Amino acid sequence: NLRKGAYPSYLGDWYPDFLDADNYLQPFVECPQGSAEAGCESGGAQTQGSFYYSSKVNDLIAQQRQTADPAARAEILAEIQTELAADVPYIPLWQSKDYLFVQNSVQGVVLNPSQYLSFAVLEVNTADDE
């Protein structure tokens, strides 16, 4: 539908849609197709650009997604964190200021620290169109 022009606007990149550890792991490091030698050939790690492949991390991601017990899931997530700290598929770079660009007629724009933008509070002042 995007190619057909069905949406007046869209977000063309990843952002966290809910605050869960899996939301920050699976899209970036899961790789269902690849190898240690070739790297990620298909999956989140490939589309997000790290090309990271680890069969162990893939297995751990699947395990934590199927675990309902919060304590057991926390242990699995800690193991994933240990693996990623050793493998270093990403080097995080932080900047101290966030930017959000909108037209002057859009009011109520607030970007919270998790990068969540609430569309429900946005308003358009059509009287001030320039």
N, C-alpha and C positions, 0 to 999 in steps of 0.2 A: 504493500500500500504506500510505502514511502516513495518509491519510484513513480507511482501513479499520481502523486501530489495529493493524496487523501488527507494528509495532516497539515494544518496551517503552521505548525511548529513542532519540533521534536528535539530531544536530547540525543546527540549522536555519539555518545561516549558512555563509559561505565560510571555509575555513581552508586553509593550504598543505598538501597531502597529500604533496608531495615537493619537494625543494629544487632547483628549476630556474627560470630567469628567466621562462620562458613561463607558469609557474604563477602568477606575480605580475603578468603583463601581460594575457594574453588574457581572463581573467575580468572585468577592470576597464575595458579600453579598446577591445577589439575591438567593432566594430559593423557587421554585414553589411547592415543596412538603415537608411538615414538619409541625411542630407545636411548640408552645412556650415550651411545656413540653418535647417533644422528640428531639427538635432541627431540623436542616436541614437534610432531608433524601435523597434529590436529588436536584442538582443544584450547582451553583458556590460556595456557602458557604460550601457545603459538600465536593466538589472535591478539594477546596483550603484549607480545614482543619479547618475552624473556627466553622462549624456546626451552625452558627448564623441563627436564624429564626425570622423574624418580618413581619407580614402581612402588617403593615403600610409601612415599607421600601419597601417591594415588590410592593405595590400599587404606591408608589412615584417613584420608578424606572420605572415602566411602564408608568406613567404619563409623566415624563421628556423625555422618549424616543419618545413619540407621540406629543410633544409640539414643534412647529416650531418657536414660538416667543421667542427670546433669553432672554428677561427680565422675562417672565413668567417661562421659564426653569431655570433661575438663582434662582428664588424664590423657586422652587421645590428642586433644588440641595442644597440650603441653609437649607431647612427643613430636607433633608436626612442627611446632615452634623450634624445638631443638634441632630437628633435621634441617629446617630452613636456615637457621643460624649457622649451621656447619656448611651448608651448600651455597649460601648467599646468591640466590637467583635474582635478587633485586638489591640495589643500594639506595635506600630512601634518601631523597633530598627534600628538605623542608624550606619553605619560605615563610616569612613571618606575617604576610598580609594576603588575604584572599580578595579576589576581584569578582564582581558580578556586573555585567553590562546590560542595561535596559534602556528603552526609549524614555524620553522625558515624561511622556503621558502615563507611564506605568507607575502606580503608587503602591505602597505596602510591601516593598521588596525587602526581605530580610534573609540573609544566608546564615544558618547556624553553624557551629563548629564542626558538625558531622557532614557538612556540605549539603544538607537537606534544604531544599527550597520549597516552601509551602505555596502551592498555586492557589489554595483556597482563600488566601488573604490578599491576593493581587486585585487591583482595580485599575481600570483604564479611564482616564479623564479625557473624554473626547472634545471637551470645550477648549482645551489647551493645545490641540493639534497644531503643529507648526509646519 
